[in-house]
């Protein structure tokens, strides 16, 4: 009897051991599933972090490539120049008479900033015409249309603007009086050192100063001097301010005036041995052939096409 009782009592532990083994296997499977889920979760988090970094890098790259309005204006002028083509007998032609410029402007402020530069003197259209003329490709019949968009399409060639060139048939023009044609003027450097000794212009505004490009404290382009005295080339050149003065065309009279742009050492005109000071902020002094333009200590002599000194 004691022996049977011992055998009977020894069986339950075996069942308990089998039950524990099953329980352990189930626990291992659950742990494995949890580990797998944990790895998948970590993988998703890593994927999201990488995607965010790529997006941030893309935004930074786009931001780094943005241009100020004046820089866009000059890029448009350069793009127009690249459309010049040979016309036979050594001539060059610009085959279009209509340009449509689309500009990315996400806000009214962005549009206002661009309009202030493109519509100011000289206008963007005048800049294009003058640049083409300097490339021996004169054109007068040019229409420039500007449109603004809040988002740039993917097919734009440039990230902030797009150009469409066309040749449009013009209707016959009536006998409407036109403003006088802009006269050509020649400038010769008499004192100081500029990038060139002589200049010729047919433009409504000619900026005079030191250095070809003028930038602000944030390195944004704010002005390009058409007549640029060389930086660090003696005291005479250093007396010329970076934004010294400009010559402005008068449509009503067909003449030009010299105006001071807030220079440090002043602007004046020497005519027949007499000096006429150009006050800052004034309408300027009307120019004549033979006048010497005094910028600080530098001097330029002006001559108009067809005039004799």
PyMOL commands that set and color helices and strands:
alter all, ss='L'
color gray80, all
select helices_A, chain A and resi 2-64+69-81+108-118+124-134+235-238
alter helices_A, ss='H'
color red, helices_A
select strands_A, chain A and resi 84-88+91-94+98-104+143-149+161-166+185-191+198-201+205-210+213-215+221-224+227-229+245-250+255-260+267-271+274-277+285-286+292-295+298-304
alter strands_A, ss='S'
color yellow, strands_A
deselect
rebuild
show_as cartoon
